[in-house]
Amino acid sequence: MNNLLLIATLLAAALATGCKPSAERPASQISGTTAQQLNKAQAVAQGATPQMQDYTLAQKTEFVALVQAQLAKSNRSLGAP
């Protein structure tokens, strides 16, 4: 029990000393950098949207062709016209 208390105390001390805010850059530079990164991410996402739509349409086309082939095969095996 004492070992567990000692470990918990040491862990809490390590977390408390390791979580100090960074004083390297002012907050205005940090938020500006964050805003720039967000703008870049949004631009990349907007560029990827048409590619994703083309990809899903291709998958749908392949799936429909596969299901039609399986349906035709089933119809042939049942003797349907």
N, CA, C and O of each residue as an XYZ file, in Angstrom:
324
protein
N       0.819     -1.186      0.000
C       0.000      0.000      0.000
C       0.866      1.254      0.000
O       0.564      2.228     -0.690
N       1.946      1.221      0.781
C       2.847      2.367      0.828
C       3.542      2.569     -0.509
O       3.772      3.701     -0.933
N       3.881      1.451     -1.182
C       4.531      1.550     -2.489
C       3.595      2.195     -3.516
O       4.020      2.999     -4.346
N       2.329      1.831     -3.442
C       1.346      2.404     -4.364
C       1.195      3.898     -4.122
O       1.106      4.673     -5.074
N       1.166      4.305     -2.870
C       1.067      5.720     -2.533
C       2.307      6.474     -2.997
O       2.199      7.594     -3.497
N       3.480      5.876     -2.837
C       4.725      6.492     -3.265
C       4.757      6.649     -4.783
O       5.156      7.695     -5.295
N       4.339      5.619     -5.494
C       4.316      5.666     -6.962
C       3.332      6.732     -7.442
O       3.634      7.483     -8.369
N       2.157      6.800     -6.815
C       1.162      7.786     -7.203
C       1.672      9.195     -6.952
O       1.435     10.096     -7.758
N       2.367      9.392     -5.845
C       2.918     10.711     -5.525
C       3.993     11.108     -6.525
O       4.017     12.243     -6.999
N       4.875     10.179     -6.843
C       5.938     10.468     -7.814
C       5.360     10.756     -9.197
O       5.833     11.647     -9.904
N       4.344     10.004     -9.572
C       3.703     10.212    -10.871
C       3.042     11.593    -10.928
O       3.156     12.298    -11.931
N       2.360     11.972     -9.860
C       1.718     13.285     -9.815
C       2.757     14.401     -9.883
O       2.540     15.414    -10.548
N       3.877     14.218     -9.201
C       4.935     15.231     -9.228
C       5.540     15.341    -10.624
O       5.818     16.443    -11.097
N       5.742     14.202    -11.281
C       6.312     14.217    -12.627
C       5.367     14.906    -13.608
O       5.807     15.677    -14.461
N       4.078     14.632    -13.488
C       3.106     15.268    -14.377
C       3.017     16.764    -14.113
O       2.892     17.554    -15.049
N       3.081     17.159    -12.845
C       2.972     18.575    -12.508
C       4.171     19.364    -13.020
O       4.013     20.500    -13.467
N       5.360     18.787    -12.965
C       6.542     19.509    -13.430
C       6.673     19.461    -14.945
O       7.285     20.349    -15.539
N       6.114     18.446    -15.575
C       6.234     18.307    -17.019
C       5.194     19.080    -17.801
O       5.291     19.165    -19.025
N       4.210     19.642    -17.140
C       3.102     20.304    -17.820
C       3.177     21.826    -17.709
O       2.148     22.482    -17.548
N       4.341     22.377    -17.788
C       4.474     23.828    -17.721
C       4.213     24.421    -19.097
O       4.614     23.831    -20.100
N       3.552     25.572    -19.171
C       3.303     26.192    -20.477
C       4.601     26.667    -21.110
O       5.549     27.042    -20.420
N       4.625     26.644    -22.402
C       5.812     27.067    -23.134
C       5.875     28.586    -23.196
O       4.903     29.247    -23.558
N       7.033     29.129    -22.837
C       7.213     30.580    -22.869
C       8.088     30.983    -24.047
O       8.581     32.110    -24.099
N       8.283     30.075    -24.986
C       9.159     30.346    -26.121
C       8.550     31.323    -27.102
O       9.258     32.170    -27.647
N       7.232     31.225    -27.343
C       6.564     32.093    -28.309
C       5.379     32.776    -27.647
O       4.729     32.187    -26.784
N       5.093     33.997    -28.037
C       3.904     34.661    -27.503
C       2.630     33.986    -28.001
O       2.633     33.304    -29.026
N       1.553     34.185    -27.266
C       0.276     33.564    -27.611
C      -0.211     34.010    -28.983
O      -0.860     33.229    -29.678
N       0.079     35.238    -29.392
C      -0.378     35.718    -30.698
C       0.266     34.937    -31.833
O      -0.381     34.668    -32.845
N       1.525     34.572    -31.674
C       2.193     33.768    -32.705
C       1.651     32.350    -32.724
O       1.508     31.754    -33.791
N       1.349     31.807    -31.554
C       0.830     30.445    -31.490
C      -0.531     30.375    -32.167
O      -0.769     29.477    -32.975
N      -1.432     31.310    -31.851
C      -2.758     31.274    -32.457
C      -2.678     31.558    -33.955
O      -3.440     30.982    -34.731
N      -1.766     32.438    -34.372
C      -1.601     32.699    -35.794
C      -1.140     31.456    -36.527
O      -1.616     31.160    -37.622
N      -0.222     30.736    -35.929
C       0.264     29.502    -36.528
C      -0.855     28.476    -36.597
O      -0.987     27.764    -37.592
N      -1.654     28.397    -35.555
C      -2.773     27.463    -35.535
C      -3.779     27.805    -36.619
O      -4.290     26.918    -37.302
N      -4.062     29.084    -36.776
C      -5.013     29.516    -37.805
C      -4.475     29.197    -39.199
O      -5.231     28.788    -40.080
N      -3.173     29.382    -39.398
C      -2.575     29.060    -40.689
C      -2.658     27.564    -40.965
O      -2.953     27.150    -42.086
N      -2.399     26.759    -39.947
C      -2.481     25.307    -40.123
C      -3.909     24.879    -40.418
O      -4.134     23.986    -41.236
N      -4.875     25.508    -39.759
C      -6.272     25.197    -40.023
C      -6.654     25.556    -41.449
O      -7.358     24.795    -42.113
N      -6.199     26.706    -41.927
C      -6.484     27.110    -43.308
C      -5.875     26.136    -44.311
O      -6.504     25.788    -45.310
N      -4.650     25.699    -44.040
C      -4.006     24.725    -44.925
C      -4.773     23.409    -44.933
O      -4.975     22.810    -45.989
N      -5.201     22.961    -43.757
C      -5.937     21.701    -43.664
C      -7.265     21.787    -44.402
O      -7.672     20.836    -45.070
N      -7.942     22.929    -44.281
C      -9.208     23.100    -44.993
C      -8.996     23.103    -46.502
O      -9.801     22.537    -47.242
N      -7.931     23.730    -46.960
C      -7.642     23.757    -48.395
C      -7.360     22.355    -48.918
O      -7.820     21.990    -50.000
N      -6.615     21.579    -48.163
C      -6.312     20.204    -48.567
C      -7.586     19.374    -48.587
O      -7.796     18.578    -49.503
N      -8.440     19.554    -47.583
C      -9.693     18.798    -47.520
C     -10.602     19.143    -48.693
O     -11.239     18.258    -49.264
N     -10.667     20.420    -49.056
C     -11.502     20.820    -50.185
C     -10.964     20.242    -51.489
O     -11.741     19.891    -52.377
N      -9.660     20.141    -51.611
C      -9.070     19.558    -52.807
C      -9.277     18.063    -52.880
O      -9.333     17.494    -53.971
N      -9.391     17.418    -51.728
C      -9.548     15.964    -51.695
C     -10.988     15.529    -51.906
O     -11.230     14.375    -52.261
N     -11.941     16.407    -51.698
C     -13.350     16.042    -51.804
C     -13.719     15.512    -53.185
O     -14.361     14.463    -53.250
N     -13.361     16.159    -54.297
C     -13.717     15.590    -55.605
C     -13.060     14.230    -55.855
O     -13.663     13.346    -56.463
N     -11.833     14.069    -55.386
C     -11.158     12.780    -55.555
C     -11.899     11.692    -54.788
O     -12.045     10.573    -55.281
N     -12.368     12.014    -53.584
C     -13.096     11.042    -52.785
C     -14.409     10.681    -53.467
O     -14.798      9.513    -53.473
N     -15.096     11.662    -54.040
C     -16.354     11.395    -54.723
C     -16.121     10.507    -55.939
O     -16.911      9.598    -56.194
N     -15.051     10.754    -56.693
C     -14.728      9.916    -57.839
C     -14.435      8.492    -57.392
O     -14.844      7.533    -58.048
N     -13.727      8.353    -56.278
C     -13.375      7.029    -55.761
C     -14.618      6.264    -55.348
O     -14.748      5.083    -55.671
N     -15.540      6.915    -54.637
C     -16.746      6.216    -54.195
C     -17.643      5.883    -55.379
O     -18.302      4.843    -55.368
N     -17.688      6.732    -56.397
C     -18.478      6.435    -57.585
C     -17.891      5.222    -58.311
O     -18.638      4.374    -58.798
N     -16.573      5.135    -58.386
C     -15.930      3.983    -59.017
C     -16.244      2.711    -58.239
O     -16.513      1.666    -58.831
N     -16.210      2.801    -56.912
C     -16.546      1.633    -56.102
C     -17.990      1.206    -56.334
O     -18.274      0.012    -56.425
N     -18.898      2.159    -56.431
C     -20.300      1.848    -56.657
C     -20.467      1.158    -58.000
O     -21.187      0.165    -58.105
N     -19.811      1.674    -59.020
C     -19.907      1.092    -60.359
C     -19.405     -0.344    -60.355
O     -20.035     -1.226    -60.938
N     -18.272     -0.581    -59.697
C     -17.730     -1.941    -59.609
C     -18.681     -2.858    -58.850
O     -18.884     -4.004    -59.251
N     -19.265     -2.368    -57.757
C     -20.185     -3.171    -56.966
C     -21.433     -3.529    -57.761
O     -21.885     -4.674    -57.726
N     -21.990     -2.564    -58.472
C     -23.196     -2.815    -59.269
C     -22.900     -3.857    -60.349
O     -23.716     -4.745    -60.592
N     -21.749     -3.755    -60.989
C     -21.383     -4.728    -62.015
C     -21.232     -6.117    -61.407
O     -21.659     -7.103    -62.009
N     -20.641     -6.207    -60.242
C     -20.458     -7.497    -59.564
C     -21.803     -8.109    -59.205
O     -22.017     -9.302    -59.424
N     -22.707     -7.313    -58.660
C     -24.022     -7.827    -58.268
C     -24.817     -8.244    -59.499
O     -25.515     -9.258    -59.467
N     -24.722     -7.475    -60.586
C     -25.440     -7.855    -61.809
C     -24.910     -9.171    -62.358
O     -25.691     -9.995    -62.833
N     -23.608     -9.384    -62.305
C     -23.025    -10.634    -62.777
C     -23.487    -11.800    -61.908
O     -23.795    -12.874    -62.425
N     -23.535    -11.600    -60.605
C     -23.997    -12.664    -59.710
C     -25.470    -12.956    -59.931
O     -25.887    -14.114    -59.887
N     -26.259    -11.926    -60.168
C     -27.679    -12.111    -60.441
C     -27.887    -12.867    -61.753
O     -28.732    -13.759    -61.826
N     -27.132    -12.522    -62.776
C     -27.239    -13.230    -64.059
C     -26.856    -14.685    -63.891
O     -27.511    -15.563    -64.452
N     -25.806    -14.958    -63.130
C     -25.371    -16.330    -62.882
C     -26.460    -17.103    -62.134
O     -26.725    -18.262    -62.451
N     -27.087    -16.469    -61.151
C     -28.166    -17.123    -60.402
C     -29.379    -17.395    -61.288
O     -30.011    -18.447    -61.188
N     -29.694    -16.435    -62.155
C     -30.814    -16.619    -63.070
C     -30.556    -17.764    -64.023
O     -31.466    -18.536    -64.324
N     -29.307    -17.889    -64.512
C     -28.961    -18.994    -65.425
C     -29.075    -20.337    -64.721
O     -29.560    -21.308    -65.300
N     -28.625    -20.392    -63.466
C     -28.674    -21.661    -62.750
C     -30.107    -22.050    -62.395
O     -30.389    -23.237    -62.229
N     -31.022    -21.082    -62.274
C     -32.425    -21.377    -61.993
C     -33.207    -21.620    -63.270
O     -34.353    -22.066    -63.215
N     -32.616    -21.339    -64.403
C     -33.296    -21.530    -65.679
C     -34.197    -20.391    -66.061
O     -35.055    -20.557    -66.929
N     -34.037    -19.237    -65.446
C     -34.868    -18.079    -65.783
C     -34.347    -17.462    -67.079
O     -33.156    -17.536    -67.380
N     -35.267    -16.845    -67.852
C     -34.858    -16.233    -69.120
C     -34.009    -15.003    -68.957
O     -33.602    -14.398    -69.950
